[in-house]
Amino acid sequence: MTEQRASVGQVELVYETIGDPSDPALLLVMGLGMQLIHWDREFCEGLAERGFQVIRFDNRDAGLSTKIDAPVPNVMHAMAGLRIQAPYLLSDMADDSFGLLDHLELERAHVVGVSMGGMIGQTMAIRRPERVLSLGSMLSTPGDRRVGTPKLRVWSVLMRRAPQDRDAYIEYFVRVFRMIGSPGYRVDDERMREQAAATYDRCHYPAGTARQLGAILASGSRTAALRRLDVPTVVIHGRSDPLVPFRAGVATASAIPGAELIAFPGMGHDLPRELWPRFADALAKNAERAATPAA
């Protein structure tokens, strides 16, 4: 299916659906600065083959969705523990996601988010648990700064604004993902460069990434609210993640009652192709818990 647009409150979201519309909906929420194309189509088709209507979309301030007309917050102040004025929060991004479901006339959906997308998915489950059939939180954190701080060498790279020049951006993209990627899995440099080029050509917008980061830092901890959840949850995390440390995944799973933690040795802050079938199996198994709740 080709990309479509949905008017959601004050923003417009670009989205795509994959699979049979009569199957249960599975909403995929992408991470910081990433676009719907970063949910690889082959992975999405694998999920569709397991009986889901898959929905992938661009968050606000990313890809082809609405860019917010607001200043970029002072991220360094936030990292120092100071309060900042962020133009929006993760709760607003969660409401965007619900608005997309409304547009699609879907009352409920399975929700899977990676990194910032996991934070948005958690926020959706907290705000409207009756609309979240199951939750998959991947490479994410409950928002507690004590468990989710990146390694210093990674943080220093992420704080540099991405280059405007196309070739320089491709090199930057490759360097970042080599740094945060999975040391236990083969790196396909050609595929990574193709993905970097597609990212740049579709939409290169560093200001939006900075505002999304401001939303993350200004939204605070979700730990207390997560302890009250009653939503089937699987937490997937890499043991070698240098951006969102493994202890953040442990903290997420510990906070959510009944959550299953699945840890992958050698996996960093990416989704290695070799693990796609195992991710899909884990998400499908978790969705089955929603269909057959415990007595």
N, C-alpha and C positions, 0 to 999 in steps of 0.2 A: 504494500500500500504506500502511496506517495505521502509526503509530509503535508500536514494540514495545520490550520490555525484555530485556536480557541480563545475567545474573549473571556477573560476571567477577572472580574472586578476592573481594576485600573490597568491591568497588564494583558498582553496577548502572548500565549504560549504556543510554540510550534511543537507538534507531536507526530508520532507515527504509530500505527497499530500493526501487529504481526500475529497471524493465527486466526482461528475460528472465533467470530464474535459471540457465538453461543457458549464458548468455554468460559470458565471463571477468569476474571480480569486479574492480571498481575502487573502492577505499576512499578516500573524501574526508575529510580531516582539517582541521578548522577552526582558526582562529587565536585569539589571546588574548581571553578573555571572550566569544567569539562562540558561536553556537548552530547546530544543524544547519540551521535555516531560513535562515542566511546563505549557504548553498549554494543559490542560487535554484533553485526547482524547474524552471523553464524551461531553465536551464543544465544541470541534471542530466538532464532528458529529452533534451537535445541529445546528451549523452554516451551515453545509452542507445541512441539512434538510430544511433550509430556502433559498436554491438555490444558494449556493456558492461552488466553488472549493477551498477548504481551503489549504493553504500552510503554514506549520510551519517549522522552521529551526533553526540551531545553528548559532548564530553570530560568527564571528572570535573571537578567544581566549576563546571560551566556547564550552562545549560539545565535539563533535567529529569533529568539523571544525578545520581549521588550527590554530595552536598556533604561535603567532608572536615571532620571535627571536629578542627580544629587551629588554633593561632594564626596570624595573618597575619604573615609575616616582615618584618623591617625592610629594605624595599627601598632606602631611601636609603643604608644602610650598604653594601649590595651595589653600588650605583652608585658608591660611593666606593672600591671595590676591596676592601672588608672581607668576610670570610667570614660567611655567615649560615646559620642552621639552617632549611632549607626542609623542610616536612612531606613533600614528595615531589619527584622530579626528572622531567626529560623521559623518562628511561629507564622510569620507572613508567608514564608516559602511553603510551609505546610498547608496553609490555607490556599495557596496557588494550586497545590496538588489536589486538594479536595474540589476546587473549582474546575479543574480539568475532568475529574470524575463526574461532576455535575453535568458538564458539557456533553460528556459521553453517555449520560443518563445511566450511570452506574452508582448504585447505592453503596456498594462495598467492593473492596478489592484486596487481594494479597499485595503487600507492599515490600519491596526490596530496595535498599539503598546502600551505596558504597561511599565510604568516607563521609564527606559532608552530607551526601544523600542518606547515609545511615542515620545521621543526626536528625535530618528532616523526617525520615520514617519514624524514628522514635517519637518525635514531636507530634506527628500525626496520630500515633497510637495513644499518646497522652491526652491530646485534645479531643479526639473523636474516636474512642476505642470501638464503638459500635460499627464504624465504617471500615475498620482494618481487620480483615479476616485472619491474616497471619502476618508476621513481621520477620524479615530477614535483614539483619544489621551486619554489614560487611566492612571490615577494616575501619571501624568507627570507634566512638568514645561516648561516654555519658556526659561529657562536658566538664568533668572535674579536672582542673588544671594539674592536679597532683599526679594524674595517671596518663595524661595525654600529650606531654610535651615532646616535640620532635628533637632528634639529636641536633646539636649545635651546627654541625657542618651542613646538615640538610636545611635547617632554618635559614642559614646565611645565604644559601642559593635561592630559596623561595622568596626572600625579601627583595631580591633584585627584580626590577620590572622587566618583563619579557621584551626582547628587541622588537622594533617595528619592521625591520628589514626581513623579508621572507626567508632568505637563506640563513641569516643569523638566528631567526626564530627556530628553524628546523634544528640547527645545532644545539640551541638552548633546550628545546623539548627533549632531544635525545639525551643530552647530558643530565637533565633532571630525572628522567625515567631510568637511566642507568643507575643513578644514585639511590633512588627510592625503590627500585624494582626488586625482583626476586633473585637472590644469589644462587638458589638451588635449581634454577630452571634456565634453559637456553634462551639467550637474547637473540631475536631475529632483527638485526639492524635494518635490513631492507624494509621489513614490514613497519618498523617503528618510524622510519623516515617517511614512508607513505602516509602513515597516520598523522605525523606532524604536519606534512604538507596539506592534507585534507582538512586538518584543524584550522590552519592558517587561512586557507582559501575559503572555507565556509564562513568563518568569522573570527577575526583576531581582535580581542577587546580586553586588554589588561585592566582597565578601570573597573569593569564589572567583576573581575576576579577579586580585586581589592575590596570592593563593597561586600561581596559574599563573605570574604574573610572577616570583615568587620561584623557581619551578622553572626558568624560563629562565635567570635570573641565576646560580643556583647550579650549573648543569649544565656550565658551562665550554665550551671550544672543542672542536669535533669535527673540526677540519681534518686532523690527523694520521690519524685513523681513516678519514676520507673518502677519503684518498689510496689506501687499500687496497681500495676498493670495486670490484666488477666487476658493476655493475647498470646497465642502460640508463637514462640520466638526461637529462631536459630541465630546464633552469633558466629560468624565466620571470620577468622583472623589468621594472619601469617605470623609465625614465631620470629621472623627476621625483619619485621616491618620497622624501618628507621624513622618513618614520618608519624604514624600513630602507633606507639609501642604496643606490643602484645599485651602488656598489663592493662591497657585501655579496653581491649576486648574482654579480658577476664573480668574487669570491673563492670562492663556492660552486662555480661551474662550473670554475674553475681547479683546485680541490682534487680533484674527482671525475674519474677517468680516462675520457676519451671523452664527457664531458657536453657537450650542446649548449646554448648560451646564446642565448635569444631576448629581445631588448630592444625595448621599445615606447616611442617618444618620446611625451611628453605624458601618460604614465601614471604615476599616483601609487601610493598604498598602498590600492588597491581594485581591483575587477574590473569595468571599464566594460562595459556591455551590448553596446556596439558591437564589442567584441573577443571576445565569447564564442565565435563560430564559429572564430576563429583560435586561441584557447586549446584548444578541443576538437580541432581539426585537429592541433595540435602534440602534444597528449597521446596522440591515437590513433596518430600517426606514431611516437612514442617507444615505445608499446606494441608496435607491429609489430617493433621491433628485438628485443624479447624473444622473439617468435615465430620470427624468422629471424636467429639470432645470426651474427655474422661468423665466417668460416671461419678 
